[in-house]
Amino acid sequence: MTQLLPPRSAVWPLGVVLLAATLLPWGVSAETTPPEGPLVSMEVLSRPHDGGTRVGLRYRITPGWHIYWENPGDSGMATSASVTTSDGVTHSALQFPGPVAFEADGLVGYGYGGEGMLFLDLPPGTSGEVLVSSRWLVCREICQPESAEVRLDVTGRDDGAGMARFESTLPRAIEESDGVTVRRRAGTLVVTVSGAASATLFPSVELEAALGGKRPSFLSEEIVNSDAVLALRANLSGPSADGALHGVLRVDRATGPTFFALTAPPSPRSDP
Protein backbone atom coordinates (compact mmCIF):
# COMPACT_ATOMS: atom_id res chain seq x y z
CA MET A 1 0.00 0.00 0.00
CA THR A 2 1.23 3.45 -0.82
CA GLN A 3 1.42 5.76 2.18
CA LEU A 4 2.67 9.27 2.76
CA LEU A 5 2.78 11.37 5.92
CA PRO A 6 2.20 15.05 5.19
CA PRO A 7 5.34 16.91 6.35
CA ARG A 8 4.92 19.47 9.13
CA SER A 9 7.01 21.93 7.10
CA ALA A 10 4.67 21.79 4.10
CA VAL A 11 3.51 25.33 3.25
CA TRP A 12 -0.01 26.18 2.10
CA PRO A 13 -0.72 29.34 0.12
CA LEU A 14 -1.06 32.31 2.46
CA GLY A 15 -4.74 32.76 1.59
CA VAL A 16 -5.52 29.21 2.71
CA VAL A 17 -3.64 29.65 5.97
CA LEU A 18 -5.45 32.92 6.70
CA LEU A 19 -8.78 31.27 5.90
CA ALA A 20 -8.00 28.47 8.32
CA ALA A 21 -7.08 31.01 10.99
CA THR A 22 -10.44 32.75 10.66
CA LEU A 23 -12.31 29.45 10.96
CA LEU A 24 -10.81 28.12 14.18
CA PRO A 25 -13.61 26.35 16.08
CA TRP A 26 -14.73 26.61 19.65
CA GLY A 27 -13.70 30.27 20.01
CA VAL A 28 -9.98 29.53 20.45
CA SER A 29 -7.48 32.27 19.58
CA ALA A 30 -5.62 31.94 16.29
CA GLU A 31 -2.44 32.73 18.22
CA THR A 32 -2.49 29.29 19.90
CA THR A 33 0.49 27.25 18.70
CA PRO A 34 -0.39 23.88 17.08
CA PRO A 35 1.48 20.77 18.26
CA GLU A 36 4.56 19.71 16.32
CA GLY A 37 4.26 17.13 13.57
CA PRO A 38 1.39 15.99 11.33
CA LEU A 39 -1.85 15.04 13.03
CA VAL A 40 -3.25 13.09 10.05
CA SER A 41 -1.62 10.50 7.81
CA MET A 42 -3.12 9.61 4.43
CA GLU A 43 -3.06 6.21 2.76
CA VAL A 44 -4.39 5.62 -0.78
CA LEU A 45 -6.15 2.45 -1.96
CA SER A 46 -7.75 1.56 -5.28
CA ARG A 47 -9.79 -1.20 -6.87
CA PRO A 48 -11.86 -1.83 -10.02
CA HIS A 49 -15.33 -0.26 -9.88
CA ASP A 50 -18.07 -0.08 -12.54
CA GLY A 51 -15.56 -0.63 -15.34
CA GLY A 52 -13.23 2.07 -14.02
CA THR A 53 -11.23 2.53 -10.84
CA ARG A 54 -12.34 3.64 -7.39
CA VAL A 55 -9.69 5.45 -5.35
CA GLY A 56 -10.07 5.55 -1.57
CA LEU A 57 -8.26 8.16 0.50
CA ARG A 58 -7.88 6.81 4.01
CA TYR A 59 -7.18 9.34 6.75
CA ARG A 60 -5.79 8.20 10.10
CA ILE A 61 -6.50 10.99 12.56
CA THR A 62 -4.79 11.57 15.91
CA PRO A 63 -7.23 10.62 18.72
CA GLY A 64 -9.27 13.57 19.92
CA TRP A 65 -8.87 15.49 16.64
CA HIS A 66 -11.13 15.59 13.56
CA ILE A 67 -11.29 16.63 9.92
CA TYR A 68 -14.32 17.97 8.07
CA TRP A 69 -17.17 16.80 5.84
CA GLU A 70 -18.26 18.67 2.68
CA ASN A 71 -20.29 21.02 4.91
CA PRO A 72 -17.98 21.73 7.87
CA GLY A 73 -20.79 23.25 9.95
CA ASP A 74 -20.30 26.30 12.16
CA SER A 75 -16.54 26.37 11.63
CA GLY A 76 -13.76 24.54 9.82
CA MET A 77 -13.04 23.84 6.16
CA ALA A 78 -14.24 21.04 3.91
CA THR A 79 -11.68 18.36 3.09
CA SER A 80 -10.75 18.49 -0.59
CA ALA A 81 -9.06 15.98 -2.89
CA SER A 82 -8.39 15.31 -6.57
CA VAL A 83 -6.76 12.71 -8.80
CA THR A 84 -4.69 13.75 -11.82
CA THR A 85 -4.07 11.05 -14.42
CA SER A 86 -0.97 10.60 -16.58
CA ASP A 87 -2.62 12.51 -19.45
CA GLY A 88 -3.16 15.54 -17.21
CA VAL A 89 -6.92 15.11 -16.66
CA THR A 90 -8.00 16.00 -13.12
CA HIS A 91 -10.95 14.30 -11.42
CA SER A 92 -12.37 15.95 -8.32
CA ALA A 93 -15.94 14.68 -7.78
CA LEU A 94 -15.26 13.68 -4.18
CA GLN A 95 -17.66 11.29 -2.47
CA PHE A 96 -18.14 11.74 1.29
CA PRO A 97 -19.43 8.96 3.56
CA GLY A 98 -21.92 9.93 6.24
CA PRO A 99 -20.30 12.14 8.89
CA VAL A 100 -20.61 12.53 12.64
CA ALA A 101 -21.26 15.77 14.55
CA PHE A 102 -18.78 17.49 16.87
CA GLU A 103 -20.22 19.96 19.37
CA ALA A 104 -18.65 22.28 21.93
CA ASP A 105 -19.57 25.67 23.35
CA GLY A 106 -22.72 25.78 21.25
CA LEU A 107 -20.90 25.30 17.93
CA VAL A 108 -21.46 22.25 15.75
CA GLY A 109 -19.11 20.80 13.12
CA TYR A 110 -19.52 17.81 10.80
CA GLY A 111 -16.69 15.45 9.93
CA TYR A 112 -14.66 12.40 10.87
CA GLY A 113 -12.57 11.40 13.86
CA GLY A 114 -10.20 8.49 14.38
CA GLU A 115 -10.34 7.19 10.84
CA GLY A 116 -12.18 8.11 7.66
CA MET A 117 -12.12 7.47 3.93
CA LEU A 118 -13.24 9.60 0.99
CA PHE A 119 -13.67 8.32 -2.58
CA LEU A 120 -12.99 9.38 -6.16
CA ASP A 121 -14.13 7.29 -9.16
CA LEU A 122 -11.98 7.26 -12.30
CA PRO A 123 -13.46 6.38 -15.70
CA PRO A 124 -12.80 3.18 -17.67
CA GLY A 125 -9.44 3.17 -19.40
CA THR A 126 -7.56 4.86 -16.58
CA SER A 127 -4.28 3.06 -16.04
CA GLY A 128 -0.75 3.58 -14.88
CA GLU A 129 0.34 6.18 -12.37
CA VAL A 130 -1.97 8.87 -10.99
CA LEU A 131 -1.31 11.73 -8.58
CA VAL A 132 -3.65 11.86 -5.58
CA SER A 133 -3.71 15.20 -3.75
CA SER A 134 -5.67 16.22 -0.67
CA ARG A 135 -5.96 19.14 1.74
CA TRP A 136 -7.70 19.21 5.08
CA LEU A 137 -8.03 21.16 8.31
CA VAL A 138 -7.53 19.07 11.46
CA CYS A 139 -9.00 20.55 14.65
CA ARG A 140 -9.54 20.11 18.35
CA GLU A 141 -9.22 23.24 20.49
CA ILE A 142 -6.94 24.57 17.76
CA CYS A 143 -6.66 23.89 14.03
CA GLN A 144 -3.78 22.90 11.78
CA PRO A 145 -3.91 22.89 7.94
CA GLU A 146 -2.28 19.84 6.39
CA SER A 147 -1.92 18.32 2.92
CA ALA A 148 -0.51 15.29 1.14
CA GLU A 149 0.30 14.04 -2.36
CA VAL A 150 0.67 10.37 -3.26
CA ARG A 151 1.60 8.78 -6.58
CA LEU A 152 -0.28 5.55 -7.13
CA ASP A 153 -0.18 2.95 -9.89
CA VAL A 154 -3.83 1.93 -10.35
CA THR A 155 -3.11 -0.84 -12.89
CA GLY A 156 -4.09 -4.21 -11.51
CA ARG A 157 -4.61 -3.01 -7.94
CA ASP A 158 -7.37 -4.46 -5.77
CA ASP A 159 -7.41 -3.30 -2.15
CA GLY A 160 -11.18 -3.64 -1.91
CA ALA A 161 -11.08 -5.42 1.46
CA GLY A 162 -9.71 -2.26 3.03
CA MET A 163 -12.38 -0.07 1.43
CA ALA A 164 -15.60 -2.01 1.93
CA ARG A 165 -16.43 -0.95 5.48
CA PHE A 166 -16.09 2.71 4.54
CA GLU A 167 -18.09 2.27 1.33
CA SER A 168 -20.97 0.90 3.41
CA THR A 169 -21.43 4.40 4.90
CA LEU A 170 -21.70 6.17 1.53
CA PRO A 171 -25.19 7.71 1.30
CA ARG A 172 -27.51 5.76 -0.99
CA ALA A 173 -30.78 6.64 -2.68
CA ILE A 174 -33.99 6.30 -0.67
CA GLU A 175 -36.12 3.33 -1.76
CA GLU A 176 -39.81 2.74 -1.14
CA SER A 177 -39.10 -0.03 1.35
CA ASP A 178 -36.85 2.18 3.51
CA GLY A 179 -39.74 3.77 5.41
CA VAL A 180 -38.47 7.29 4.66
CA THR A 181 -40.45 10.09 3.03
CA VAL A 182 -39.30 13.57 2.00
CA ARG A 183 -41.94 16.19 1.20
CA ARG A 184 -41.87 19.89 0.53
CA ARG A 185 -44.77 22.29 0.41
CA ALA A 186 -45.62 25.84 1.44
CA GLY A 187 -41.99 26.59 2.26
CA THR A 188 -41.73 23.67 4.67
CA LEU A 189 -39.51 20.59 4.57
CA VAL A 190 -41.06 17.47 6.12
CA VAL A 191 -39.07 14.26 6.57
CA THR A 192 -40.59 11.17 8.21
CA VAL A 193 -38.89 7.92 9.22
CA SER A 194 -40.70 4.82 10.46
CA GLY A 195 -39.37 1.96 12.56
CA ALA A 196 -36.18 3.71 13.64
CA ALA A 197 -34.63 4.37 17.03
CA SER A 198 -33.30 7.75 15.88
CA ALA A 199 -32.63 9.85 12.80
CA THR A 200 -30.27 12.75 12.11
CA LEU A 201 -30.16 15.26 9.26
CA PHE A 202 -26.78 16.50 8.01
CA PRO A 203 -27.55 19.42 5.68
CA SER A 204 -25.53 20.58 2.70
CA VAL A 205 -24.29 24.17 2.84
CA GLU A 206 -27.27 25.27 0.71
CA LEU A 207 -29.83 23.41 2.82
CA GLU A 208 -28.32 24.78 6.03
CA ALA A 209 -28.62 28.30 4.61
CA ALA A 210 -32.27 27.66 3.69
CA LEU A 211 -32.85 26.46 7.26
CA GLY A 212 -31.49 29.75 8.53
CA GLY A 213 -28.65 28.00 10.33
CA LYS A 214 -31.11 26.07 12.50
CA ARG A 215 -30.69 22.35 13.13
CA PRO A 216 -34.15 20.83 13.53
CA SER A 217 -34.46 17.52 15.34
CA PHE A 218 -36.58 14.48 14.64
CA LEU A 219 -39.43 14.10 17.14
CA SER A 220 -41.60 11.07 17.78
CA GLU A 221 -44.91 11.79 16.09
CA GLU A 222 -47.05 8.68 16.40
CA ILE A 223 -47.03 4.91 16.70
CA VAL A 224 -48.05 2.88 13.65
CA ASN A 225 -48.19 -0.92 13.91
CA SER A 226 -46.03 -0.73 17.05
CA ASP A 227 -43.35 1.25 15.19
CA ALA A 228 -42.57 4.84 16.11
CA VAL A 229 -42.73 7.42 13.34
CA LEU A 230 -40.09 10.13 13.66
CA ALA A 231 -40.78 13.45 11.96
CA LEU A 232 -38.76 16.55 11.20
CA ARG A 233 -40.50 19.77 10.14
CA ALA A 234 -38.55 22.87 9.23
CA ASN A 235 -39.26 26.17 7.50
CA LEU A 236 -37.17 27.03 4.43
CA SER A 237 -36.35 30.59 3.43
CA GLY A 238 -33.70 32.70 1.74
CA PRO A 239 -32.14 32.77 -1.75
CA SER A 240 -31.28 29.06 -1.78
CA ALA A 241 -34.73 27.89 -0.64
CA ASP A 242 -36.41 27.63 -4.06
CA GLY A 243 -34.05 25.17 -5.74
CA ALA A 244 -33.44 21.49 -5.04
CA LEU A 245 -31.79 21.02 -1.65
CA HIS A 246 -29.63 18.14 -0.53
CA GLY A 247 -28.34 16.54 2.62
CA VAL A 248 -27.50 13.23 4.25
CA LEU A 249 -29.97 11.42 6.47
CA ARG A 250 -28.69 8.98 9.09
CA VAL A 251 -31.26 6.42 10.25
CA ASP A 252 -30.46 4.17 13.21
CA ARG A 253 -32.31 0.87 13.45
CA ALA A 254 -31.62 -2.40 15.25
CA THR A 255 -29.54 -3.54 12.26
CA GLY A 256 -27.27 -0.50 12.57
CA PRO A 257 -27.02 2.93 10.93
CA THR A 258 -27.86 3.60 7.27
CA PHE A 259 -27.01 6.82 5.44
CA PHE A 260 -29.39 8.09 2.75
CA ALA A 261 -28.89 10.78 0.13
CA LEU A 262 -31.73 13.18 0.89
CA THR A 263 -33.10 15.47 -1.82
CA ALA A 264 -35.82 18.05 -1.28
CA PRO A 265 -37.25 18.83 -4.73
CA PRO A 266 -37.50 22.43 -5.98
CA SER A 267 -40.28 24.45 -4.44
CA PRO A 268 -43.43 24.35 -6.60
CA ARG A 269 -44.65 27.61 -8.08
CA SER A 270 -47.81 27.34 -6.04
CA ASP A 271 -49.23 24.87 -3.56
CA PRO A 272 -52.56 23.15 -4.14
C-alpha positions as CSV (number, residue, x, y, z in Angstrom):
1,M,0.0,0.0,0.0
2,T,1.2,3.4,-0.8
3,Q,1.4,5.8,2.2
4,L,2.7,9.3,2.8
5,L,2.8,11.4,5.9
6,P,2.2,15.0,5.2
7,P,5.3,16.9,6.4
8,R,4.9,19.5,9.1
9,S,7.0,21.9,7.1
10,A,4.7,21.8,4.1
11,V,3.5,25.3,3.2
12,W,0.0,26.2,2.1
13,P,-0.7,29.3,0.1
14,L,-1.1,32.3,2.5
15,G,-4.7,32.8,1.6
16,V,-5.5,29.2,2.7
17,V,-3.6,29.6,6.0
18,L,-5.4,32.9,6.7
19,L,-8.8,31.3,5.9
20,A,-8.0,28.5,8.3
21,A,-7.1,31.0,11.0
22,T,-10.4,32.7,10.7
23,L,-12.3,29.4,11.0
24,L,-10.8,28.1,14.2
25,P,-13.6,26.4,16.1
26,W,-14.7,26.6,19.6
27,G,-13.7,30.3,20.0
28,V,-10.0,29.5,20.4
29,S,-7.5,32.3,19.6
30,A,-5.6,31.9,16.3
31,E,-2.4,32.7,18.2
32,T,-2.5,29.3,19.9
33,T,0.5,27.2,18.7
34,P,-0.4,23.9,17.1
35,P,1.5,20.8,18.3
36,E,4.6,19.7,16.3
37,G,4.3,17.1,13.6
38,P,1.4,16.0,11.3
39,L,-1.8,15.0,13.0
40,V,-3.3,13.1,10.1
41,S,-1.6,10.5,7.8
42,M,-3.1,9.6,4.4
43,E,-3.1,6.2,2.8
44,V,-4.4,5.6,-0.8
45,L,-6.1,2.4,-2.0
46,S,-7.7,1.6,-5.3
47,R,-9.8,-1.2,-6.9
48,P,-11.9,-1.8,-10.0
49,H,-15.3,-0.3,-9.9
50,D,-18.1,-0.1,-12.5
51,G,-15.6,-0.6,-15.3
52,G,-13.2,2.1,-14.0
53,T,-11.2,2.5,-10.8
54,R,-12.3,3.6,-7.4
55,V,-9.7,5.4,-5.4
56,G,-10.1,5.5,-1.6
57,L,-8.3,8.2,0.5
58,R,-7.9,6.8,4.0
59,Y,-7.2,9.3,6.7
60,R,-5.8,8.2,10.1
61,I,-6.5,11.0,12.6
62,T,-4.8,11.6,15.9
63,P,-7.2,10.6,18.7
64,G,-9.3,13.6,19.9
65,W,-8.9,15.5,16.6
66,H,-11.1,15.6,13.6
67,I,-11.3,16.6,9.9
68,Y,-14.3,18.0,8.1
69,W,-17.2,16.8,5.8
70,E,-18.3,18.7,2.7
71,N,-20.3,21.0,4.9
72,P,-18.0,21.7,7.9
73,G,-20.8,23.2,10.0
74,D,-20.3,26.3,12.2
75,S,-16.5,26.4,11.6
76,G,-13.8,24.5,9.8
77,M,-13.0,23.8,6.2
78,A,-14.2,21.0,3.9
79,T,-11.7,18.4,3.1
80,S,-10.7,18.5,-0.6
81,A,-9.1,16.0,-2.9
82,S,-8.4,15.3,-6.6
83,V,-6.8,12.7,-8.8
84,T,-4.7,13.8,-11.8
85,T,-4.1,11.0,-14.4
86,S,-1.0,10.6,-16.6
87,D,-2.6,12.5,-19.4
88,G,-3.2,15.5,-17.2
89,V,-6.9,15.1,-16.7
90,T,-8.0,16.0,-13.1
91,H,-11.0,14.3,-11.4
92,S,-12.4,15.9,-8.3
93,A,-15.9,14.7,-7.8
94,L,-15.3,13.7,-4.2
95,Q,-17.7,11.3,-2.5
96,F,-18.1,11.7,1.3
97,P,-19.4,9.0,3.6
98,G,-21.9,9.9,6.2
99,P,-20.3,12.1,8.9
100,V,-20.6,12.5,12.6
101,A,-21.3,15.8,14.6
102,F,-18.8,17.5,16.9
103,E,-20.2,20.0,19.4
104,A,-18.6,22.3,21.9
105,D,-19.6,25.7,23.4
106,G,-22.7,25.8,21.3
107,L,-20.9,25.3,17.9
108,V,-21.5,22.2,15.8
109,G,-19.1,20.8,13.1
110,Y,-19.5,17.8,10.8
111,G,-16.7,15.4,9.9
112,Y,-14.7,12.4,10.9
113,G,-12.6,11.4,13.9
114,G,-10.2,8.5,14.4
115,E,-10.3,7.2,10.8
116,G,-12.2,8.1,7.7
117,M,-12.1,7.5,3.9
118,L,-13.2,9.6,1.0
119,F,-13.7,8.3,-2.6
120,L,-13.0,9.4,-6.2
121,D,-14.1,7.3,-9.2
122,L,-12.0,7.3,-12.3
123,P,-13.5,6.4,-15.7
124,P,-12.8,3.2,-17.7
125,G,-9.4,3.2,-19.4
126,T,-7.6,4.9,-16.6
127,S,-4.3,3.1,-16.0
128,G,-0.8,3.6,-14.9
129,E,0.3,6.2,-12.4
130,V,-2.0,8.9,-11.0
131,L,-1.3,11.7,-8.6
132,V,-3.6,11.9,-5.6
133,S,-3.7,15.2,-3.8
134,S,-5.7,16.2,-0.7
135,R,-6.0,19.1,1.7
136,W,-7.7,19.2,5.1
137,L,-8.0,21.2,8.3
138,V,-7.5,19.1,11.5
139,C,-9.0,20.6,14.6
140,R,-9.5,20.1,18.3
141,E,-9.2,23.2,20.5
142,I,-6.9,24.6,17.8
143,C,-6.7,23.9,14.0
144,Q,-3.8,22.9,11.8
145,P,-3.9,22.9,7.9
146,E,-2.3,19.8,6.4
147,S,-1.9,18.3,2.9
148,A,-0.5,15.3,1.1
149,E,0.3,14.0,-2.4
150,V,0.7,10.4,-3.3
151,R,1.6,8.8,-6.6
152,L,-0.3,5.6,-7.1
153,D,-0.2,2.9,-9.9
154,V,-3.8,1.9,-10.3
155,T,-3.1,-0.8,-12.9
156,G,-4.1,-4.2,-11.5
157,R,-4.6,-3.0,-7.9
158,D,-7.4,-4.5,-5.8
159,D,-7.4,-3.3,-2.2
160,G,-11.2,-3.6,-1.9
161,A,-11.1,-5.4,1.5
162,G,-9.7,-2.3,3.0
163,M,-12.4,-0.1,1.4
164,A,-15.6,-2.0,1.9
165,R,-16.4,-1.0,5.5
166,F,-16.1,2.7,4.5
167,E,-18.1,2.3,1.3
168,S,-21.0,0.9,3.4
169,T,-21.4,4.4,4.9
170,L,-21.7,6.2,1.5
171,P,-25.2,7.7,1.3
172,R,-27.5,5.8,-1.0
173,A,-30.8,6.6,-2.7
174,I,-34.0,6.3,-0.7
175,E,-36.1,3.3,-1.8
176,E,-39.8,2.7,-1.1
177,S,-39.1,0.0,1.3
178,D,-36.9,2.2,3.5
179,G,-39.7,3.8,5.4
180,V,-38.5,7.3,4.7
181,T,-40.5,10.1,3.0
182,V,-39.3,13.6,2.0
183,R,-41.9,16.2,1.2
184,R,-41.9,19.9,0.5
185,R,-44.8,22.3,0.4
186,A,-45.6,25.8,1.4
187,G,-42.0,26.6,2.3
188,T,-41.7,23.7,4.7
189,L,-39.5,20.6,4.6
190,V,-41.1,17.5,6.1
191,V,-39.1,14.3,6.6
192,T,-40.6,11.2,8.2
193,V,-38.9,7.9,9.2
194,S,-40.7,4.8,10.5
195,G,-39.4,2.0,12.6
196,A,-36.2,3.7,13.6
197,A,-34.6,4.4,17.0
198,S,-33.3,7.7,15.9
199,A,-32.6,9.8,12.8
200,T,-30.3,12.8,12.1
201,L,-30.2,15.3,9.3
202,F,-26.8,16.5,8.0
203,P,-27.5,19.4,5.7
204,S,-25.5,20.6,2.7
205,V,-24.3,24.2,2.8
206,E,-27.3,25.3,0.7
207,L,-29.8,23.4,2.8
208,E,-28.3,24.8,6.0
209,A,-28.6,28.3,4.6
210,A,-32.3,27.7,3.7
211,L,-32.9,26.5,7.3
212,G,-31.5,29.8,8.5
213,G,-28.6,28.0,10.3
214,K,-31.1,26.1,12.5
215,R,-30.7,22.3,13.1
216,P,-34.2,20.8,13.5
217,S,-34.5,17.5,15.3
218,F,-36.6,14.5,14.6
219,L,-39.4,14.1,17.1
220,S,-41.6,11.1,17.8
221,E,-44.9,11.8,16.1
222,E,-47.0,8.7,16.4
223,I,-47.0,4.9,16.7
224,V,-48.1,2.9,13.6
225,N,-48.2,-0.9,13.9
226,S,-46.0,-0.7,17.0
227,D,-43.3,1.2,15.2
228,A,-42.6,4.8,16.1
229,V,-42.7,7.4,13.3
230,L,-40.1,10.1,13.7
231,A,-40.8,13.4,12.0
232,L,-38.8,16.6,11.2
233,R,-40.5,19.8,10.1
234,A,-38.6,22.9,9.2
235,N,-39.3,26.2,7.5
236,L,-37.2,27.0,4.4
237,S,-36.3,30.6,3.4
238,G,-33.7,32.7,1.7
239,P,-32.1,32.8,-1.8
240,S,-31.3,29.1,-1.8
241,A,-34.7,27.9,-0.6
242,D,-36.4,27.6,-4.1
243,G,-34.1,25.2,-5.7
244,A,-33.4,21.5,-5.0
245,L,-31.8,21.0,-1.7
246,H,-29.6,18.1,-0.5
247,G,-28.3,16.5,2.6
248,V,-27.5,13.2,4.2
249,L,-30.0,11.4,6.5
250,R,-28.7,9.0,9.1
251,V,-31.3,6.4,10.2
252,D,-30.5,4.2,13.2
253,R,-32.3,0.9,13.4
254,A,-31.6,-2.4,15.3
255,T,-29.5,-3.5,12.3
256,G,-27.3,-0.5,12.6
257,P,-27.0,2.9,10.9
258,T,-27.9,3.6,7.3
259,F,-27.0,6.8,5.4
260,F,-29.4,8.1,2.8
261,A,-28.9,10.8,0.1
262,L,-31.7,13.2,0.9
263,T,-33.1,15.5,-1.8
264,A,-35.8,18.0,-1.3
265,P,-37.2,18.8,-4.7
266,P,-37.5,22.4,-6.0
267,S,-40.3,24.5,-4.4
268,P,-43.4,24.4,-6.6
269,R,-44.6,27.6,-8.1
270,S,-47.8,27.3,-6.0
271,D,-49.2,24.9,-3.6
272,P,-52.6,23.1,-4.1
